[in-house]
Amino acid sequence: MTSSCHSQTNTQNTKTERQSQPKDSQIDEYVVEIFEDSKGNLWFGTINKGAARYDGKALTYFTTEDGMSGNTVTSFAEDKEGNIWFGTHSGLSKYDGKAFTRFTTAEGLVNNTVSELLIDKKGILWVGTWGGVSRLEGTTFSTFTLPIPDVTLLQYQLTMKDWITEIIEDKQGNIWFSQGGRTGDGGLSRFDGKTFTRFDKTKGLSKNDIYAINEDNNGNIWIGANGLGAYCYDGKDLMTFGYGIQDILEDKKGNLWLGLSGGLFRLKGNSITNVSQNGPWN
């Protein structure tokens, strides 16, 4: 691929290490997020079944009975101390290997329904929720306000401008935020530490319902819109592709794997291939 687009204060600490496994459960029926920690453990976030950790030998389940905030786990992050952070639909949890500490709106979160987590190069924890963004620096949570567009006509009564669907940090240290926007008030924002750049129709982003952001090895930013198309930003221009993307991953060979509503596709160079059970995988 070329370089272009062609407060922890007053928190609840549960000192229990009991680990439970849901009866008759198959983890692959519920998984919505997968994360690998620095020790090589795989973590699986599920809907209503908590989180599961695979250490290479066995699965261990963690639920609210073990101290987690909630059983729907949507995101993970690991800090410099090796603590694992869990984003759930009932707040935020930190696991130090022995006990869970829970964080909710009572501790400063802007909303308890967490959708995305990021720990940046400075060690700041960014928490994307269905009600906006919280930032944890040291022991204090603060609400981080994103710019929003002027919307004169909403298709639905429900506003989605504060629903954060993804947060990433690029190679230059910029923080990117995507927002779900079927009501027209979502979109994409970039924060360089001082100022925002908002991507909208004036910059070539025709739809605001953004679900995925990914930076490839060449520094291009790939943007997936829900069923509405995909975009690639090379730092200057925003290119449009006619594929609705839910998720994006770049492998070690530089291939982009695209999760679409219509299946799995691979972008290799300028060629897009539909991938079935039988491949092609190479």
VENJONOR-V987162 format. One record per backbone hydrogen bond with DSSP energy under -1.0 kcal/mol. CO is the residue of the C=O (numbers start at 0). NH is the residue of the N-H. E is the energy in kcal/mol with one decimal. If there is no record, write none. Layout:
co & nh & e
CO & NH & E
CO & NH & E
This chain:
co & nh & e
7 & 10 & -1.1
11 & 101 & -2.9
13 & 15 & -1.6
13 & 99 & -1.6
21 & 24 & -1.2
25 & 28 & -2.3
26 & 29 & -1.7
29 & 46 & -1.3
32 & 44 & -3.0
34 & 42 & -3.6
36 & 39 & -1.7
40 & 36 & -2.3
41 & 53 & -3.2
42 & 34 & -2.4
43 & 51 & -2.0
44 & 31 & -3.3
44 & 32 & -1.4
45 & 72 & -2.3
49 & 45 & -1.7
50 & 61 & -3.0
51 & 43 & -2.9
52 & 59 & -2.1
53 & 41 & -2.5
57 & 54 & -1.5
59 & 52 & -2.7
61 & 50 & -2.5
62 & 65 & -1.5
62 & 67 & -1.7
63 & 66 & -1.2
70 & 49 & -3.2
71 & 88 & -1.4
74 & 86 & -2.7
76 & 84 & -3.5
78 & 81 & -1.8
82 & 78 & -2.0
83 & 94 & -3.0
84 & 76 & -1.5
85 & 92 & -2.3
86 & 73 & -2.5
86 & 74 & -1.2
87 & 113 & -2.7
90 & 87 & -2.2
91 & 102 & -3.1
92 & 85 & -3.0
93 & 100 & -2.2
94 & 83 & -2.5
98 & 95 & -1.8
99 & 13 & -3.1
100 & 93 & -2.5
101 & 11 & -1.1
102 & 91 & -3.0
103 & 106 & -1.6
103 & 108 & -1.8
111 & 90 & -1.9
111 & 113 & -1.3
112 & 129 & -1.9
115 & 127 & -3.1
117 & 125 & -3.7
119 & 122 & -2.0
123 & 119 & -2.3
124 & 135 & -2.9
125 & 117 & -2.0
126 & 133 & -2.4
127 & 114 & -2.9
127 & 115 & -1.9
128 & 163 & -2.8
131 & 128 & -2.4
132 & 143 & -3.0
133 & 126 & -3.1
134 & 141 & -2.0
135 & 124 & -2.0
136 & 139 & -1.6
138 & 7 & -1.5
139 & 136 & -1.8
141 & 134 & -2.9
159 & 162 & -1.6
161 & 131 & -1.9
162 & 179 & -2.1
165 & 177 & -2.4
167 & 175 & -2.9
169 & 172 & -2.0
173 & 169 & -2.4
174 & 190 & -3.0
175 & 167 & -1.8
176 & 188 & -2.4
177 & 164 & -2.1
177 & 165 & -1.1
178 & 186 & -2.0
178 & 209 & -1.5
180 & 183 & -2.3
186 & 178 & -2.7
187 & 198 & -2.6
188 & 176 & -2.7
189 & 196 & -2.3
190 & 174 & -2.7
194 & 191 & -2.1
196 & 189 & -2.6
199 & 202 & -1.6
199 & 204 & -2.6
200 & 203 & -1.2
207 & 186 & -1.5
207 & 209 & -1.6
208 & 225 & -2.7
211 & 223 & -2.8
213 & 221 & -3.7
215 & 218 & -2.1
219 & 215 & -2.4
220 & 232 & -3.0
221 & 213 & -2.0
222 & 230 & -2.7
223 & 210 & -2.9
223 & 211 & -1.5
228 & 224 & -2.5
229 & 240 & -3.5
230 & 222 & -3.0
231 & 238 & -3.1
232 & 220 & -2.8
236 & 233 & -1.7
238 & 231 & -2.1
240 & 229 & -2.4
240 & 242 & -1.1
246 & 258 & -2.8
248 & 256 & -3.6
250 & 253 & -1.8
254 & 250 & -2.5
255 & 266 & -3.5
256 & 248 & -1.9
257 & 264 & -2.5
258 & 245 & -3.7
258 & 246 & -1.2
259 & 262 & -1.6
262 & 259 & -3.0
263 & 274 & -3.0
264 & 257 & -3.3
265 & 272 & -2.6
266 & 255 & -2.3
267 & 270 & -2.1
270 & 267 & -2.9
272 & 265 & -2.5
275 & 278 & -1.7
278 & 275 & -2.2
